[in-house]
Amino acid sequence: MIKPTIKYSILCSLFLIGLFFISLNFGSNPLLDSRHFWFDLGVYFLFIFFAAKEYKDFRNDGILHFWQGISIGFIVFIPAVLLFACMLYLMMIYDSSILDAYKQGAEALIKSNESFYRDELGEDELAERYKTIASISPAQLIQMTFRNKLFSAFLITPVVAIILRKKPK
């Protein structure tokens, strides 16, 4: 189950990396833009679906249990997200402007909703958020991105496993 699924994992990571660079080239910050959550869901769905479908049709006689679908999903998305995180780490070593752009974008996002934060959370919490953004390190940003991508993959994996599961007659 592992060997044929790894190719989908590598392709998935290449799509995630490509999507990251395309967004950067179009002036969007992929680390801040919430649309990337939806793009990630779509990419994970496609690659987990095709990996599970291939396993079901060509290696398991048309049978896919739920646990097999979940396992295939994990085999696809965990290495893909790890490869993406490694690429992000290398990019931050090569180009420190990614971290600076993230900080500027996050501060602008808070500034655009400053009245909400001040009314709902208070002045102290607003100041704390600005301080947190100013002190974020590359490792923290990579960890946050890693968690967000894992979360979106965890959401889509059971959906694919339920869609493709088929028990023997």
N, C-alpha and C positions, 0 to 999 in steps of 0.2 A: 504494500500500500504506500510505502514511503517513497520509493524510487520514482515511480511515474508522477507522483504528486509534486515533487520538488521542482520539476520544470514549470509547473503552474505558479509555484511560489516565486521563482526567479522572474518569470514574465510579469507577475503581479507587482513585484518590487520595481521593475523597469517602468511599468505604467505609472506607479506612484511617483517615481523620480521624474519621469517625463512630465507628468501633470504639474509637479512642483516647478520645474523650469519654465514650462509654458506660462504658468501663472505669473512668475517673476518677470518674464518678458512682456506680458501684457499689463504690467504695472500693479498687479494685485499682490498683496502679501499673503502667501499661502499659509503662513503660521497664524494669521489673524482672521482671515476671511472664513466666515461660517459656511460658505458654499462648498468648501473643501470637505466638510463632513459628508455632504450628500454625494459628492464625487467619489469619495473614498468608499461609501456604501455601495455605489454602483460598480466600482472596480472590484471590490471584494466579492460582491455577488457573482459577477461574471466568472472570475477565476475559480472561486470555490465551487460554483455550479458546474463548470466544465470539468474540473478535476474529479468531482464526485460522479458526474455523468459518465466520464470515461471509465472510472473504476467500476461503476455499476454495470455498464454495458459490455465492456471488453474483458474485465478481469474477475467478475463476480456473478456471471450468468444472470444479469438483470435484477439482482437482489441488492438492496442497500438498506441496512438497518440504520436506525437513528444514530446510534453510537458510532457507526462507521462514518456517517456524514459529518458528525461533530469532529471526529478524529482527523478526517481529511481537511476540514476547515482549519483546524489548528495547525496542521502540517503546512497548509498554504499560507496562512496569514502571519504566523509568528516569525518564520524566516524572512518573509517579505518586509515586515515592519522593522525587523532588526537590520536588514540591508538598507532600508530607507534611513534609519537612525544613523547608521555608519556613514552614509552619503551626506547627511546633514552635518555630522561632526566634521567630516573632511571639508565641507563647504565653509563651515565656520572657522576652521583653521586657515583656509585659503583666503576667505573674504570676511573680514569682521564686520562689514557693513550690514550683513544679514541681521545680526544682533541689534545693531543700532537702528535699523529700519523697524524691527519688531518693537523696540522700546518707544520709538516715535509714534508708531501706529497705535500702540496700546495706550499711550498717554493721550493721543488725539481721540481715541474711542471713549476714554473716561471723561475727557473734557467735554465731549459732545453730550454726554449724559450726566454731567456734573450736578445739575439741580436734582435729578432723581437720587443720586447717591447721597447728596447732602440731606435731602428730605427724609429718605427712607433709612439710611444707615448712620447718618450723623457726620459731623465734620472730622472727627477723629478717624473714623473708618476710611473716609475719602483720602485723608493725608496718608494713612497706612497703605492704601492701594497705590498711590503715587510712589511712595518709598519702596514698595515691593517691586514695582516695575523698574525703578531706577537701579535697584541692586540685583536684578536677575542675572544669573551667570549663563554661559553657553550650556553647561551641563544641566542646569535647571530647565532651560528652554528645550533641550533635546529630550529630557525626561518627560516634560509636559506633552510634547508632541507625540512621543512614543506612547504614553498613556491614552491620549485622545485617539490615536489610530488603532490601538488595541481595543478600546471601547467600541469603536464603530464596527470593527471586525467581529467582536463578541456578539454584537446585536444581529448581524446578518447571518452568521454561521448556523444557528438553529433554524432559521427560516429556510435556508437551502436544504438542510438535513430533513426537514419536514416535507418540503416539496418533493424531494427525490426518493424518500424512503419507500420501500416496497418489500413486503414480506413474502416469503415463498408460499405458494398455494398448497 
